[in-house]
Amino acid sequence: MQFSRELRAAVASGDITVSIRLWQRPQVKVGGRYPACGVLIEVDSIEFLPFSALTSDDVRASGEPDLETLRARAAHSGPIGPDTLVHRVEFHVV
């Protein structure tokens, strides 16, 4: 998985454990291990849910200060409204 430059250190340190992705279909698998930010991450879970279902815990775990910043980062692949389905990927550094 790729991460924005400003998030990479926090991913590598384990401070970021959730990523919100606007994918047509999952690009990773639960239990899969992937190189990211100079470390190996393992995917713990993938949920497909409306953007409006994300919680403040999700925002914090994704390293963003607020929901609108998270929306803007995830929307690089297209617009995201409250009902837009996104993939919530939870992971940890191996």
Secondary structure, 3 states (H helix, E strand, C coil): CCCCHHHHHHHHHCCCCEEEECCCCCCCCCCCEEEECCEEEEEEEEEEEEHHHCCHHHHHHCCCCCHHHHHHHHHHHCCCCCCCEEEEEEEEEC
